[in-house]
Amino acid sequence: MEDKNKARYEGVQFSVYDILEKQFSQARKGYDSDEVNDFLDKIIEDYQVYNQKNRCTGTKN
């Protein structure tokens, strides 16, 4: 089983789990948390598509 805390590919800093579980501190004049979460969800989807395509082609990055 893949370690959820490690990125799957060499040179990749974050796994899907890292992005999903990232917590940011609250700031008085911070970003809209819903907007940030929606964007991170889209990044996770991209990672999942990328990982799936690499598994199908056997590419290792």
N, C-alpha and C positions, 0 to 999 in steps of 0.2 A: 504494500500500500504506500502510495506517495505521501511524503511528509507534507502536511498542509502549510507548514511554516516556511518551506523552501520553494524558491522559484524553480520551475521545471527545466529551464534552459540556461546554459552558461551565458552570463552577461545580462540576464534579465533580473532586475532588482526585486520585483514584486510578483507574488503569486496571486491568483484570483482570491484566495482566502485573505491575503494581506490587504487587498483593496476592500474586500467586503467588510472586514473587521476593523478597518482604520477608524479611529475616533479622533476628532479634533476638539480642542478646547474652545469654550464659548468666549467670544469677545464682545465688547460693548457695541462696536460698529463692525461686526463681522459679516460674513457672507450668509446668504439665505441657505439654511441647512437643507431644505427640500431640494433646492436647485443643485447643490453640491452632490447630494445623494443620488439624484436622477442622473447626473453626469457620470458619477462613479459606477452606477448600474450599467450604463452604456459601455463604459470601458471594460467592465467584467464580461459583458456579452461579446465584445470584440476579442478579448483574450480567449474565451471559450471557443469561438469560431476558429481563431488562429491555431489553437492547440488541436482541435479536431482535424483541421486540414493537414497539419503536420503529422498527425498519427496516421492519416490515410495515405500520405505520400511517403512516409518513413523518414521525413526530414528531421534532422537533429540540429538545433541552433544553440 
